[in-house]
Structures are given as C-alpha cells and as structure tokens.
C-alpha cells in the first residue's frame, strides 16, 4: 500500500475510534446523571473531592501502564469530572 492510501486507512481507523470514544462518553454521561439523581434523593453533595482525586490518580496510573502521557490522561479526566459536575447540578 502506498503512503497516501495507508494514511487514509489509518485515518479511517482513527475516525472509528473517535466515534467509539464519543459513544462511551454518552454512556458515561447517562451514568453520571443517574448518580446525580441518587445524590439529590439522598441529599449528597455533587462534588466529592476525595472521589475526584481517586479518579484522576487512577487515570494517571492506567495511562502510565498503557504508555499514554499521564498529563494528557489527567487533563481529559479532569474535563470529564467538571462536565459530570455540571450534569449533576
């Protein structure tokens, strides 16, 4: 396969992964909203700093294990956490 064809093929794979990532974000958002509903019923605060710290630390650890820049993983997870807080308000 020549280089332009290979680039096109690889970009196609990348596009499929991006679509799957978005699908997973949708599933995550639905779970976050359900958790938010339960928090409201139980009168639990939306923000849980200990939980958020744990999520971020696990993401960084997993990133290292998978060969992903942990700062990149941390940034993505922090964004998801902030988004989750907005969904739960």
Secondary structure, DSSP 8 states (H G I E B T S, - for coil): --HHHHHHHHHHHHHHHHHHHHHHHHHHHHHHHHHHHHHHHHT--S--HHHHHHHHHHHHHHHHHHT--HHHHHHHHHHHHHHHHHHH-
